[in-house]
Amino acid sequence: MSVHIGIQIERSRAHGRALLAGVAEYALGKPDWRFDLIGPDELADPRALAQFDGLIVRVMDDATARALGDSGRPVIDTYGRIDRSPFDTIRLDDAAIARMAAECFAAHHFEKCAFCGFRGPRFSSARGEAFVAEVRASGRTCYTYEGEESSRLDDTFFRDERTDYIPDASALRRWIKSLPKPIAVFCCNDIRAFQFMKVCEASGVSVPSEVAVLGVDDDIVLGMFTRPPLSSINTDPFSLGRRAGEMLAERMGMPPGAAPRIELHAPRRVVERASTATYPFRTPWLSDAMVFITRNLSIGINANDVIAKLGYSHTAVNNAFRAELGTSVHAEIMKQRLALACRLLKETDHSAAKIAAESGFLTPQYFSRAFSAAFGTTPDNWRRTQTATKRKA
């Protein structure tokens, strides 16, 4: 007997398509599941809903929520518009996304940051509030923009959002002009970042030298149509979709009336491209040095390579590093190399030897010694601790 599953997830963006791919990958192990892609209008039609044994949807308005509730069908909501939903919900962890953005800008030594969102949608407000709190807690300055009241958007706007439609272009232009420079701006998603950068371009504001820009969703196609290419937070929608499939299977096996669950899906990592390739140092060429270091860690560069790239004397370069970073060129390279190794240990299942090579360490033994000296434990033990902490969270 087949199990009929209805899915309503917008397919206009990479995030939705990857989410669907995750659901599909999970369903490969469920040969009795049969899928139909449905539109938003069908979610409000009791006759359409009656044909399904379960649904995976983006609940974006009250009418949809009422119709789904009245249907009595098991529902997994992958949007999470409200906190106390009557449905099982898996949504992006907005606080973790904001924290990742704040940490990225801190690593780039930005003292002035800003958030650019949309007025209306819950996810935008949640990311903005968390980002401001993170930045200000570290003693840095943070500005915010969510548009004028007249530009308020419903969540349903994101079912078929348009990159070329900027409802508040004039107000956004004025805000960008008013910001102190240089500054780092976190946008609530890649659509907003795309719009932000288009207004910057039209206003003669340089990205990234005046304004560094970071989005969310890592939509590589959209990001490649910005100038320069957009840095963004990869939210791993494939895994979110797979978990949504698992949750639906679990829900269909539960007794009627079981309490709804909510799960937060953690972002994966910051994918840095040219829109954040800057550091706001007093010595302009020091930013070039840091960009060179972070882009070339895997090939095993050393202090001499950095100094040769800059074309200044050893003394001048090391003095600048000590004055503005409090460290030497060699020590900064090691710091960045270890940070890359930590990210790879958390995000991949690569062996320590492979991670040593990808991080630019000459040998696995050198990597292990350097890592143990910095963190007081071996790479493998550190990875196990991180994995256990993530599962507990």
C-alpha positions as CSV (number, residue, x, y, z in Angstrom):
1,M,0.0,0.0,0.0
2,S,1.5,3.4,-1.0
3,V,1.8,6.4,1.3
4,H,0.8,9.6,-0.5
5,I,2.9,12.6,0.6
6,G,2.2,16.2,-0.5
7,I,5.1,18.7,-0.6
8,Q,4.8,22.4,-0.9
9,I,8.2,24.1,-0.9
10,E,9.1,26.9,-3.3
11,R,11.5,25.9,-6.0
12,S,12.6,29.3,-7.2
13,R,15.7,29.4,-5.1
14,A,18.6,27.0,-4.4
15,H,17.6,26.7,-0.8
16,G,14.2,25.2,-1.7
17,R,15.6,22.9,-4.3
18,A,18.3,21.6,-2.0
19,L,15.6,21.0,0.7
20,L,13.6,19.0,-1.7
21,A,16.6,17.0,-2.7
22,G,17.1,16.1,1.0
23,V,13.5,14.9,1.3
24,A,14.0,12.9,-1.8
25,E,17.2,11.3,-0.6
26,Y,15.5,10.2,2.6
27,A,12.5,8.9,0.6
28,L,14.8,6.5,-1.3
29,G,14.6,4.3,1.8
30,K,10.8,4.5,1.7
31,P,9.8,2.7,-1.5
32,D,6.1,2.9,-0.5
33,W,6.1,6.7,-0.4
34,R,4.6,8.5,-3.4
35,F,5.1,12.3,-3.8
36,D,3.1,15.1,-5.3
37,L,4.4,18.7,-5.5
38,I,1.5,21.0,-4.7
39,G,1.0,24.8,-4.8
40,P,0.0,27.2,-2.0
41,D,-3.6,27.3,-3.2
42,E,-4.0,23.6,-2.7
43,L,-3.0,23.9,0.9
44,A,-6.2,25.8,1.6
45,D,-8.4,23.3,-0.3
46,P,-9.8,20.6,2.1
47,R,-10.5,18.3,-0.9
48,A,-6.9,18.5,-2.1
49,L,-5.5,17.9,1.4
50,A,-7.8,14.9,2.0
51,Q,-5.8,12.8,-0.6
52,F,-2.6,12.9,1.4
53,D,-1.3,10.7,4.2
54,G,1.2,13.4,5.3
55,L,2.6,16.7,4.2
56,I,5.9,18.6,4.2
57,V,5.1,22.3,3.7
58,R,6.1,25.9,4.4
59,V,3.4,27.3,6.5
60,M,3.5,31.0,5.8
61,D,0.0,32.3,6.6
62,D,-2.9,31.8,9.0
63,A,-5.3,30.5,6.4
64,T,-2.9,27.7,5.4
65,A,-2.3,26.8,9.1
66,R,-6.1,26.6,9.7
67,A,-6.7,24.4,6.6
68,L,-3.9,22.1,7.5
69,G,-5.1,21.8,11.1
70,D,-8.6,21.1,10.0
71,S,-7.4,18.3,7.7
72,G,-6.1,16.2,10.6
73,R,-3.2,15.1,8.4
74,P,0.4,14.8,9.8
75,V,2.3,18.0,8.9
76,I,5.9,18.9,9.0
77,D,6.5,22.7,8.7
78,T,9.9,23.7,7.3
79,Y,9.4,27.4,7.7
80,G,8.4,28.1,11.4
81,R,6.5,31.4,11.1
82,I,5.3,31.3,14.7
83,D,6.9,29.9,17.8
84,R,3.9,27.9,19.2
85,S,3.0,26.0,16.1
86,P,0.4,23.2,16.2
87,F,2.6,21.3,13.7
88,D,5.9,19.5,14.0
89,T,8.4,22.2,12.9
90,I,12.0,22.2,11.7
91,R,13.4,25.6,11.0
92,L,16.7,27.3,10.6
93,D,18.4,28.3,13.9
94,D,18.3,32.1,13.4
95,A,20.4,32.8,16.5
96,A,23.1,30.4,15.4
97,I,23.1,32.1,11.9
98,A,23.5,35.5,13.5
99,R,26.2,34.3,15.8
100,M,28.1,32.9,12.8
101,A,27.9,36.2,11.0
102,A,29.0,38.2,14.1
103,E,32.0,35.8,14.5
104,C,32.9,36.2,10.8
105,F,33.0,40.0,11.1
106,A,35.0,39.8,14.4
107,A,37.6,37.6,12.7
108,H,37.9,40.4,10.1
109,H,38.5,42.9,12.9
110,F,35.4,45.0,12.2
111,E,34.4,47.3,15.1
112,K,31.4,48.7,13.2
113,C,28.7,46.3,12.0
114,A,25.1,46.6,10.7
115,F,22.1,44.4,10.0
116,C,20.0,44.8,6.9
117,G,16.6,43.0,6.8
118,F,13.1,43.1,5.7
119,R,10.2,44.6,7.7
120,G,7.7,41.9,8.6
121,P,9.0,38.4,8.3
122,R,9.8,36.6,11.5
123,F,13.1,35.1,10.4
124,S,14.5,38.6,9.5
125,S,13.6,40.1,12.8
126,A,15.0,37.1,14.7
127,R,18.3,37.2,12.9
128,G,18.6,41.0,13.3
129,E,17.9,40.9,17.0
130,A,20.3,38.1,17.6
131,F,23.0,39.7,15.5
132,V,22.8,43.1,17.2
133,A,23.0,41.3,20.6
134,E,26.1,39.3,19.6
135,V,27.9,42.4,18.2
136,R,27.1,44.7,21.1
137,A,27.9,42.0,23.7
138,S,31.5,42.1,22.3
139,G,31.7,45.9,22.8
140,R,31.3,46.7,19.1
141,T,28.9,49.1,17.4
142,C,25.9,47.8,15.4
143,Y,23.3,49.7,13.3
144,T,20.1,48.2,12.0
145,Y,17.7,48.6,9.0
146,E,14.5,46.8,8.3
147,G,12.8,49.2,5.9
148,E,10.0,51.6,6.3
149,E,6.5,50.6,7.5
150,S,5.2,51.1,3.9
151,S,7.6,48.4,2.7
152,R,6.4,45.7,5.2
153,L,6.3,42.2,3.6
154,D,4.2,39.2,4.4
155,D,5.9,35.9,4.7
156,T,4.1,34.7,1.6
157,F,6.3,37.1,-0.4
158,F,9.1,34.6,-0.1
159,R,7.2,31.9,-2.0
160,D,8.2,33.6,-5.3
161,E,10.5,36.5,-4.3
162,R,12.0,38.7,-7.0
163,T,15.6,39.8,-7.0
164,D,14.8,42.9,-9.1
165,Y,12.1,44.2,-6.8
166,I,13.4,46.5,-4.1
167,P,10.3,47.9,-2.3
168,D,12.3,50.4,-0.3
169,A,15.2,51.3,-2.6
170,S,15.2,55.1,-1.8
171,A,15.2,54.5,2.0
172,L,17.8,51.8,1.7
173,R,20.0,54.2,-0.4
174,R,19.8,56.9,2.3
175,W,20.6,54.4,5.0
176,I,23.7,53.1,3.2
177,K,24.9,56.6,2.6
178,S,24.5,57.4,6.3
179,L,26.6,54.5,7.6
180,P,30.1,55.1,8.8
181,K,32.7,53.5,6.6
182,P,34.3,51.0,6.6
183,I,31.6,48.8,8.0
184,A,30.5,45.1,7.8
185,V,26.8,44.5,6.9
186,F,25.0,41.2,7.6
187,C,21.9,40.8,5.4
188,C,19.0,38.6,6.5
189,N,19.3,36.4,3.3
190,D,20.9,36.4,-0.1
191,I,18.0,38.2,-1.8
192,R,18.4,41.1,0.6
193,A,22.2,41.0,0.1
194,F,21.7,41.1,-3.6
195,Q,19.4,44.1,-3.4
196,F,21.8,45.8,-0.9
197,M,24.8,45.4,-3.2
198,K,22.8,46.7,-6.2
199,V,21.9,49.8,-4.3
200,C,25.5,50.2,-3.2
201,E,26.6,50.0,-6.8
202,A,24.1,52.6,-7.9
203,S,25.1,54.9,-5.1
204,G,28.9,54.7,-5.7
205,V,29.6,52.8,-2.5
206,S,32.4,50.3,-2.9
207,V,32.1,46.6,-1.8
208,P,34.1,45.4,0.0
209,S,36.5,48.3,0.7
210,E,33.8,50.5,2.2
211,V,31.1,48.0,3.0
212,A,31.7,44.2,3.5
213,V,28.6,42.2,2.8
214,L,27.4,38.8,4.1
215,G,24.2,37.0,3.2
216,V,22.4,33.8,4.1
217,D,21.6,30.7,2.1
218,D,24.7,30.4,-0.1
219,D,22.8,30.6,-3.3
220,I,25.8,30.3,-5.6
221,V,23.9,31.3,-8.8
222,L,22.6,34.5,-7.1
223,G,25.9,35.2,-5.5
224,M,27.8,35.0,-8.8
225,F,25.5,37.7,-10.2
226,T,26.7,40.2,-7.7
227,R,29.8,42.3,-8.2
228,P,31.9,41.2,-6.4
229,P,30.7,37.7,-5.7
230,L,28.7,37.4,-2.5
231,S,29.9,35.8,0.7
232,S,27.1,33.8,2.4
233,I,26.2,31.4,5.2
234,N,25.6,27.9,4.1
235,T,22.5,26.7,6.0
236,D,22.7,23.0,4.7
237,P,19.2,22.8,3.5
238,F,19.8,19.3,2.1
239,S,20.2,18.0,5.7
240,L,17.2,20.0,6.8
241,G,15.1,18.3,4.1
242,R,16.3,14.9,5.0
243,R,15.4,15.5,8.6
244,A,12.0,16.8,7.6
245,G,11.4,13.4,5.9
246,E,12.5,11.6,9.0
247,M,10.2,13.7,11.2
248,L,7.2,13.0,9.0
249,A,7.8,9.2,9.2
250,E,8.1,9.6,13.0
251,R,4.9,11.6,13.2
252,M,2.9,9.1,11.1
253,G,3.9,6.5,13.6
254,M,2.8,8.5,16.7
255,P,-0.6,8.3,18.3
256,P,-3.1,11.1,17.5
257,G,-2.8,14.1,19.7
258,A,0.9,13.7,20.5
259,A,2.5,17.1,21.3
260,P,4.1,18.9,18.4
261,R,7.9,19.1,18.2
262,I,10.1,22.0,17.1
263,E,13.7,21.5,16.0
264,L,16.3,24.1,15.1
265,H,18.6,23.3,12.2
266,A,22.1,24.7,12.6
267,P,23.9,26.5,9.8
268,R,27.0,24.8,8.3
269,R,29.5,27.5,7.7
270,V,30.4,30.8,6.2
271,V,31.4,30.6,2.6
272,E,33.7,33.6,2.0
273,R,34.0,35.2,-1.4
274,A,35.1,38.6,-2.5
275,S,32.3,40.7,-0.8
276,T,34.0,40.1,2.6
277,A,37.6,40.1,1.3
278,T,38.7,43.1,3.4
279,Y,40.0,44.0,6.9
280,P,39.6,47.6,8.1
281,F,43.1,48.2,9.3
282,R,44.8,51.6,9.5
283,T,47.6,50.3,7.3
284,P,45.8,49.6,4.0
285,W,48.1,47.0,2.7
286,L,47.7,45.0,5.9
287,S,44.2,44.0,4.6
288,D,45.8,42.7,1.4
289,A,48.2,40.6,3.5
290,M,45.3,39.0,5.5
291,V,43.4,38.3,2.3
292,F,46.5,36.7,0.8
293,I,47.0,34.6,3.9
294,T,43.4,33.3,4.1
295,R,43.2,32.5,0.4
296,N,46.5,30.6,0.3
297,L,46.7,28.6,3.6
298,S,46.3,25.3,1.8
299,I,49.4,25.7,-0.3
300,G,51.7,26.0,2.7
301,I,52.7,29.7,2.5
302,N,55.0,31.1,5.1
303,A,56.0,34.6,6.4
304,N,58.5,35.2,3.6
305,D,55.7,34.5,0.9
306,V,53.5,37.2,2.5
307,I,56.3,39.7,2.8
308,A,57.4,39.1,-0.8
309,K,53.8,39.5,-2.0
310,L,53.5,42.9,-0.2
311,G,56.9,44.2,-1.4
312,Y,57.9,45.8,1.9
313,S,60.7,45.0,4.2
314,H,60.5,42.3,6.8
315,T,60.8,45.0,9.5
316,A,58.0,47.1,8.1
317,V,55.6,44.2,7.7
318,N,56.3,42.6,11.1
319,N,56.0,46.0,12.8
320,A,52.6,46.6,11.1
321,F,51.4,43.1,12.2
322,R,52.5,43.7,15.8
323,A,51.0,47.2,15.9
324,E,47.6,46.3,14.6
325,L,47.2,42.5,15.3
326,G,49.6,42.1,18.3
327,T,51.3,39.2,16.6
328,S,53.9,38.3,14.0
329,V,53.3,37.3,10.4
330,H,54.3,33.7,11.2
331,A,52.0,33.5,14.3
332,E,49.1,34.9,12.3
333,I,49.5,32.3,9.6
334,M,49.5,29.6,12.2
335,K,46.4,31.0,13.8
336,Q,44.5,31.1,10.5
337,R,45.8,27.6,9.6
338,L,44.6,26.1,12.9
339,A,41.2,27.9,12.5
340,L,40.8,26.3,9.1
341,A,41.8,22.9,10.5
342,C,39.1,23.3,13.2
343,R,36.5,24.1,10.7
344,L,37.4,21.0,8.6
345,L,37.4,18.8,11.7
346,K,33.9,19.9,12.5
347,E,32.4,19.9,9.0
348,T,34.0,16.9,7.3
349,D,34.9,13.3,8.0
350,H,38.4,13.7,6.5
351,S,41.3,12.1,8.2
352,A,43.6,14.2,10.3
353,A,46.3,13.6,7.7
354,K,44.1,14.9,4.9
355,I,43.1,17.9,7.0
356,A,46.8,18.6,7.8
357,A,47.4,18.8,4.0
358,E,44.3,20.9,3.3
359,S,45.3,23.4,6.1
360,G,48.9,23.8,4.7
361,F,50.8,21.8,7.3
362,L,53.9,20.1,5.9
363,T,53.3,16.8,7.7
364,P,50.6,15.2,9.8
365,Q,53.0,15.0,12.7
366,Y,53.6,18.8,12.6
367,F,49.9,19.4,12.5
368,S,49.3,17.2,15.5
369,R,52.0,18.9,17.6
370,A,50.8,22.4,16.6
371,F,47.2,21.5,17.3
372,S,48.0,19.9,20.7
373,A,50.1,22.9,21.7
374,A,47.3,25.3,20.8
375,F,44.3,23.4,22.2
376,G,45.7,20.9,24.7
377,T,44.4,17.9,22.9
378,T,44.8,15.9,19.7
379,P,42.8,16.7,16.6
380,D,40.9,13.4,16.8
381,N,39.9,14.0,20.5
382,W,38.9,17.6,19.7
383,R,36.7,16.4,16.9
384,R,35.0,13.8,19.2
385,T,34.3,16.5,21.8
386,Q,32.8,18.8,19.2
387,T,30.6,16.0,17.8
388,A,29.4,15.1,21.3
389,T,28.6,18.7,22.1
390,K,26.7,19.2,18.8
391,R,24.5,16.1,19.5
392,K,23.8,17.2,23.1
393,A,22.7,20.6,21.8
